[in-house]
Amino acid sequence: MVPVWLLLMFVACGLLTLVLSWVAKLLFPKFRSGEFKPGPHRSDLPASGREIKTIELPLVGGPAITLAIIATGIGAGLFFKLSSEQWTLLLIGLGATFGFMVVGFIDDWCKVHANEGISERAKFAGVLFVSMAAALFYYLLTQHGREPYSPYLDILRPIFDLPFTWLIFLMLMTGLIGSVTSISVDFSDGLDGLAGGLVFSAALAFAIIITSLLNPKHPAGIVLEILALLCAGSVLGYLPLNWPSSWAARRGSARRRAKIIMGDSGALGLGGILAMVAILSRNEILLLMIGGVFVLEGLSALISAKVMTRFFRKNLQVLRFTS
């Protein structure tokens, strides 16, 4: 009967997200980004080289998603009568998700009230801190977290015999994976329904794989299934209010189906919970395959912003004025 109750939890999380998103839209309709990102546009487009200011929507999806995940997760823990170790693992995952959301919410708040978000360095430092803090609690509060595992144990066994080396390695690994995954999901949140659809498929794939790979008697098994299904269910409840539409709708020349967006708070939170599921289930390499599109999106944005623009800006400007 457990799979049936997990399915009901998945549906409940989706419904709660839908309700909270709709209520947040009604209560905070003016919580919209005032950020303006200027840039050149092709002269053969209708804008004729003028800057295009997109029609922004309320940034309420992220907090609604996170609240639904936490509320449903605690309810699931009570219903399934988790042990103390399982509760610890669940609260670490939920706490990390909340921490990632807070970093994104600060960025969203600055965009709304100061017309400019926090710096990229500050955002990265925030998600890195949350990731490493989650790893520290995982190590200190669970027996499972103090045990090195393959493939790292096979390669670095002599090093892990030294005091605190596994803790340092775990914090660095979790910090890297958590920050890169969350920021990569944030990069992919550029079109209505894009990040939500990608996260839904990745989280659902994780839930299915964890169910088949982990021993049913493993204490972390049901907790990781809960976290993965909460992630997928919350996104499913969010998508009806963030349905994809044509790019022209963002400029006001066509009907836009989306009513809200998740903002950085939602993107960082969802990326963070995906990373936590991968690390707590010891399937970091699997995250690279399932979430490969996030990694590619992040690398593409990084190369475009930090490499192509910096080293080829002059040539790009010359080509622009000679055309």
C-alpha positions in Angstrom: 0.0 0.0 0.0 3.0 2.3 0.4 3.2 3.2 -3.3 -0.4 4.1 -3.3 0.0 6.5 -0.4 3.2 8.0 -2.1 1.1 8.6 -5.2 -1.6 10.3 -3.1 1.1 12.4 -1.5 2.4 13.4 -4.9 -1.1 14.5 -6.0 -1.7 16.3 -2.7 1.5 18.3 -3.1 0.5 19.3 -6.6 -3.0 20.4 -5.5 -1.6 22.4 -2.6 1.0 24.1 -4.9 -1.8 25.0 -7.3 -3.9 26.5 -4.5 -1.0 28.4 -2.9 0.1 29.7 -6.3 -3.3 31.0 -7.1 -3.8 32.6 -3.7 -0.3 34.2 -3.9 -1.2 35.6 -7.3 -4.3 37.2 -5.9 -2.6 38.5 -2.8 0.6 39.8 -4.4 -0.2 40.8 -8.0 2.4 43.6 -7.9 5.3 41.5 -6.8 6.9 41.8 -10.2 10.4 42.2 -11.3 11.4 45.7 -12.2 14.8 44.5 -13.6 15.5 45.7 -17.2 18.2 43.9 -19.2 19.1 46.0 -22.2 20.6 44.5 -25.3 20.7 44.9 -29.1 18.1 43.2 -31.3 18.2 42.2 -34.9 17.2 45.1 -37.2 15.0 42.9 -39.4 12.6 42.2 -36.5 9.5 44.3 -35.9 11.2 46.1 -33.0 13.6 47.7 -35.5 16.5 47.8 -33.1 14.6 49.2 -30.2 14.9 47.7 -26.8 12.1 45.3 -25.8 10.8 45.4 -22.2 9.1 42.1 -21.5 5.8 41.9 -19.6 6.8 40.5 -16.3 4.5 38.3 -14.2 4.2 38.0 -10.3 7.2 36.2 -8.8 5.1 34.1 -6.5 5.7 30.6 -7.8 8.8 29.9 -5.8 7.5 30.5 -2.3 4.3 28.7 -3.1 6.2 25.7 -4.4 8.5 25.6 -1.3 5.7 26.0 1.2 3.8 23.2 -0.5 6.9 20.9 -0.4 7.5 21.6 3.3 3.9 21.2 4.4 3.3 18.0 2.4 6.7 16.6 3.5 6.0 17.1 7.2 2.5 15.6 6.7 4.0 12.6 4.9 6.5 12.1 7.7 3.8 12.0 10.2 1.6 9.7 8.1 4.4 7.2 7.4 5.6 7.3 11.0 9.2 7.9 10.2 12.0 6.9 12.6 14.2 9.6 14.2 16.9 9.0 11.6 14.5 9.3 8.8 13.0 12.5 10.2 16.5 13.9 10.4 17.2 13.1 6.8 13.8 14.5 5.7 14.3 17.8 7.7 17.8 18.2 6.2 16.4 17.9 2.7 13.4 20.3 3.5 15.7 22.7 5.3 18.1 22.9 2.4 15.3 23.5 0.0 14.0 26.3 2.2 17.6 27.8 2.4 18.0 27.8 -1.4 14.5 29.4 -1.7 15.5 32.2 0.7 18.6 33.0 -1.4 16.5 33.3 -4.5 13.8 35.2 -2.7 16.3 37.8 -1.6 17.3 38.2 -5.3 13.6 38.5 -6.3 12.9 41.0 -3.6 15.8 43.2 -4.8 14.5 43.0 -8.4 11.0 44.1 -7.3 12.0 46.9 -5.0 15.5 48.0 -6.3 15.0 47.1 -10.0 18.2 45.0 -9.8 18.9 41.6 -8.2 21.9 40.6 -6.1 25.2 40.0 -7.8 26.1 36.7 -9.3 28.9 36.3 -6.7 26.5 36.9 -3.8 24.0 34.4 -5.3 26.7 31.8 -5.7 28.0 32.4 -2.2 24.5 32.0 -0.8 23.7 28.6 -2.5 27.3 27.4 -1.7 26.8 28.2 2.0 23.4 26.4 2.1 24.8 23.3 0.3 27.8 23.1 2.7 25.6 23.6 5.7 23.3 20.8 4.6 26.4 18.5 4.2 27.6 19.5 7.7 24.3 18.6 9.3 24.1 15.4 7.3 27.5 14.4 8.6 26.9 15.4 12.2 23.3 14.1 12.7 23.3 10.8 10.8 25.4 7.7 10.9 24.9 7.3 7.2 26.6 10.6 6.5 29.8 9.6 8.2 30.4 6.6 6.0 32.6 7.2 2.8 31.3 5.4 -0.2 32.3 4.3 -3.7 33.6 5.5 -6.1 35.3 8.0 -3.8 36.3 5.4 -1.2 38.0 3.3 -3.9 40.1 6.2 -5.1 40.8 8.1 -1.9 40.7 5.4 0.8 44.1 6.4 2.4 43.1 10.0 2.6 39.8 9.3 4.3 41.6 7.5 7.1 42.8 10.9 8.3 40.5 12.8 10.7 37.8 15.0 9.2 39.0 14.4 5.6 35.6 12.8 4.7 33.7 15.7 6.2 35.8 18.2 4.2 35.4 16.2 1.0 31.6 15.8 1.6 31.1 19.6 2.2 33.1 20.5 -0.9 31.4 18.0 -3.1 27.9 18.9 -1.8 28.7 22.6 -2.1 29.8 22.2 -5.7 27.0 19.9 -6.8 24.3 21.9 -4.9 25.4 25.3 -6.2 26.0 24.3 -9.8 22.7 22.4 -10.0 20.6 25.2 -8.5 22.2 27.9 -10.5 21.9 25.8 -13.7 18.1 25.4 -13.1 18.0 29.1 -12.5 19.7 29.7 -15.9 17.1 27.4 -17.6 14.2 29.5 -16.2 14.0 31.7 -19.3 10.8 30.6 -21.0 7.4 29.9 -19.6 7.1 26.2 -18.5 10.7 25.4 -19.5 12.4 25.0 -16.1 9.2 23.5 -14.6 8.9 20.9 -17.3 12.6 19.9 -17.1 12.6 19.7 -13.3 9.4 17.6 -13.3 10.9 15.0 -15.6 14.2 14.9 -13.7 12.5 14.6 -10.3 10.1 11.9 -11.5 13.0 10.0 -13.1 14.9 10.1 -9.8 11.9 8.9 -7.8 11.4 5.9 -10.1 15.2 5.0 -10.1 15.5 5.4 -6.4 12.5 3.1 -5.9 14.1 0.4 -8.0 17.7 0.8 -6.8 17.5 1.2 -3.1 16.8 -1.6 -0.7 13.2 -1.3 0.6 14.5 -1.8 4.1 17.1 1.0 3.8 16.2 3.8 6.2 16.8 6.5 3.7 14.7 4.8 0.9 11.2 6.2 1.6 12.6 9.6 2.6 14.3 10.0 -0.7 11.2 8.9 -2.6 9.2 11.4 -0.6 11.6 14.3 -1.5 11.8 13.4 -5.2 8.0 13.0 -5.5 7.4 16.2 -3.6 9.7 18.0 -6.1 7.8 16.5 -9.1 4.4 17.0 -7.5 5.0 20.7 -6.7 6.1 21.5 -10.2 3.1 19.7 -11.6 0.8 21.9 -9.6 2.7 25.0 -10.6 2.7 24.3 -14.4 -1.0 25.1 -15.0 -0.3 28.7 -14.0 3.0 28.8 -16.0 1.8 27.2 -19.2 4.2 27.8 -22.2 3.2 30.4 -24.8 4.9 31.9 -27.8 7.8 34.3 -27.3 5.8 37.1 -28.8 3.5 36.9 -25.8 6.3 38.2 -23.6 6.3 41.4 -25.7 2.6 41.8 -25.5 1.9 41.0 -29.1 0.1 37.7 -28.4 -1.9 36.1 -25.6 0.3 34.8 -22.8 -1.0 31.7 -21.1 1.3 31.9 -18.0 -0.1 33.8 -15.0 2.9 33.6 -12.7 6.6 32.7 -12.7 8.7 30.9 -10.2 11.5 33.5 -10.0 14.9 32.8 -8.6 13.3 31.5 -5.4 11.6 28.7 -7.2 14.5 27.9 -9.6 17.1 27.7 -6.8 14.8 25.8 -4.5 14.0 23.2 -7.1 17.6 22.8 -8.2 18.6 22.5 -4.6 16.2 19.7 -3.7 17.3 17.8 -6.9 20.9 18.1 -5.7 20.0 17.0 -2.2 18.1 13.9 -3.5 21.1 13.0 -5.7 23.7 13.4 -2.8 21.6 11.7 -0.1 20.9 8.8 -2.4 24.6 8.7 -3.4 23.7 9.1 -7.1 25.6 12.2 -8.0 26.7 10.8 -11.4 23.1 9.9 -12.1 22.2 13.6 -11.6 24.7 14.5 -14.4 22.8 12.2 -16.8 19.3 13.0 -15.7 19.9 16.7 -15.3 22.4 17.0 -18.2 20.3 19.7 -19.9 20.7 21.9 -16.8 24.5 21.4 -16.9 24.6 22.3 -20.6 22.4 25.3 -20.1 24.6 26.5 -17.3 27.8 26.0 -19.3 26.2 27.7 -22.3 25.3 30.8 -20.3 28.7 30.9 -18.6 30.6 30.7 -21.9 28.3 33.3 -23.5 28.6 35.8 -20.6 32.1 35.3 -19.4 34.1 34.1 -22.4 32.4 35.1 -25.7 31.4 38.5 -24.5 34.6 39.3 -22.8 37.1 38.2 -25.5 35.0 39.0 -28.6 33.1 42.1 -27.6 35.2 44.4 -29.8 34.8 42.2 -32.9 31.0 41.9 -32.2 30.7 45.7 -32.0 32.7 46.1 -35.2 30.5 43.6 -37.1 27.4 45.4 -35.7 28.5 48.8 -37.0 29.7 47.6 -40.4 26.5 45.7 -41.1 
